C-alpha cells in the first residue's frame, strides 16, 4: 500500500487479497490512534499500483510541493473533497519521486 501524509489527514491505499485488506482495515479501525476513518473507494483491480512497497509513503514537504501543485492541490489536502482517482495519481507520482531520489 501507500500512505499520503498531509496534516491533519492521512490517506492510506491498501492493496492485496480482499480478506487481508478487510482484516487490515478492521485492525486500523480498532486502533485508538486512528479516528474518523472514511473509506473513499473500494474496488477490485487487475494489478497492484504499489506492488514494490510493503507500506511506502512520503510526508508533504517543499521537495514534493510541485507534485501536489501539478495535481491541483495548492493548499492543504482534503481527501473528502478530492476524487479518489486524483489521490491515486498523486500517490503514484510521489512514489516515482521517492524512487528517483533514493
BAMI-283819 format. One line per 3 residues: number of its first residue (from 1); their letters; for each residue x negated, y negated, z negated of C-alpha. Coordinates in steps of 0.25 Angstrom, whole numbers. Example, Ala and Ser with C-alpha at 12.3 -4.5 7.8 and 13.67 -1.06 7.14 Angstrom:
1	as	-49 18 -31 ~ -55 4 -29
END
This chain:
1	xxx	0 0 0 ~ -4 -15 -1 ~ -2 -26 -11
4	xxx	0 -41 -8 ~ -2 -49 -20 ~ 3 -64 -19
7	xxx	7 -69 -33 ~ 17 -67 -38 ~ 20 -56 -28
10	xxx	15 -43 -25 ~ 19 -35 -12 ~ 15 -21 -12
13	xxx	16 -12 0 ~ 18 3 -3 ~ 16 14 7
16	xxx	16 29 7 ~ 25 40 5 ~ 39 36 1
19	xxx	39 43 -12 ~ 25 38 -16 ~ 29 24 -12
22	xxx	42 25 -20 ~ 35 30 -32 ~ 24 19 -32
25	xxx	35 9 -31 ~ 42 15 -43 ~ 29 15 -51
28	xxx	27 0 -47 ~ 41 -3 -51 ~ 39 3 -65
31	xxx	26 -5 -67 ~ 29 -16 -77 ~ 19 -25 -70
34	xxx	28 -25 -57 ~ 41 -33 -57 ~ 51 -38 -47
37	xxx	47 -27 -37 ~ 54 -28 -24 ~ 53 -18 -12
40	xxx	53 -27 0 ~ 53 -16 10 ~ 53 0 10
43	xxx	51 7 23 ~ 44 19 29 ~ 32 16 38
46	xxx	25 25 49 ~ 11 21 43 ~ 5 14 31
49	xxx	1 0 32 ~ -9 1 21 ~ -14 15 22
52	xxx	-28 12 18 ~ -24 6 5 ~ -20 12 -8
55	xxx	-15 -2 -12 ~ -22 -13 -5 ~ -19 -27 -7
58	xxx	-24 -42 -8 ~ -21 -53 -16 ~ -18 -66 -9
61	xxx	-29 -76 -9 ~ -36 -86 0 ~ -43 -76 9
64	xxx	-29 -70 13 ~ -21 -82 13 ~ -22 -83 28
67	xxx	-16 -70 30 ~ -4 -74 21 ~ -2 -86 30
70	xxx	-2 -78 43 ~ 10 -71 37 ~ 17 -84 33
73	xxx	14 -83 18 ~ 9 -97 15 ~ 13 -97 0
76	xxx	16 -86 -10 ~ 20 -73 -4 ~ 35 -70 -8
79	xxx	37 -55 -3 ~ 52 -57 -6 ~ 53 -67 5
82	xxx	43 -60 15 ~ 46 -50 25 ~ 40 -36 22
85	xxx	34 -36 36 ~ 26 -49 33 ~ 22 -43 20
88	xxx	17 -31 27 ~ 9 -38 37 ~ 3 -48 27
91	xxx	-2 -36 19 ~ -8 -29 31 ~ -15 -42 35
94	xxx	-20 -43 21 ~ -25 -29 21 ~ -32 -31 34
97	xxx	-39 -44 28 ~ -43 -36 16 ~ -49 -24 25
100	xxx	-57 -35 33 ~ -63 -41 20 ~ -67 -29 12
END
